[in-house]
Amino acid sequence: MAEGPDAASAAADEFDTRVDHLLQCTCEVARAQVDAHQGAMAMIVGGDWAQARKYFSLSDKYAEWKDFRMPGRGIGLHAVVVAENKAICLTQDEVESHPAWRGFAESAGTHPPLRGLLAVPIVGEDGLNYGLLQVSDKVDGGDFGAEDERRLQCLADAAAVGLDALRKVRSLRLGELAPASPVEAQASFVVIEPA
């Protein structure tokens, strides 16, 4: 087991790299899973929105925004999804009339437009909220539905399992405890028991 500040720094760097890869891939898959032009994810670091890490996946329709970045702020519709640990599935009209809708605040005019919104929480073990996964602008021009929400939530649940595992590996490499959680069969996962 490695010790000292260099080991801690290396473990943190490796953790960050793996998290970035996992969440960027999740964002790409989310867009494909529900056939949307936009996918985005925010991971809240240590419960602090100011330290949130954001990931984007945009189709060619949004090529002019490929370099768009906006810091996480934890307000508006994002805050509702994270605070309530509940999905939001809204048409464009419902987005604009929702009491939590803040527009794009200081990013108005530079933010890619939303065309409806489906956002689900990423909740790990013990109810730890990692953030949210969202999509906008269905390719067929329609609204998101229950099947889209189910698919996106399953993907967010899988991302949470990956984040939980990475967090435990990091803890173990730093010599900290990382207790295993009991495996419970969930409707969205298949648990394979040894024979």
Beta strands, then each sheet from edge to edge (+ up, - down):
strand 1: 36-45
strand 2: 48-58
strand 3: 88-90
strand 4: 117-123
strand 5: 129-138
sheet 1: 2+ 1- 5+ 4- 3+
end
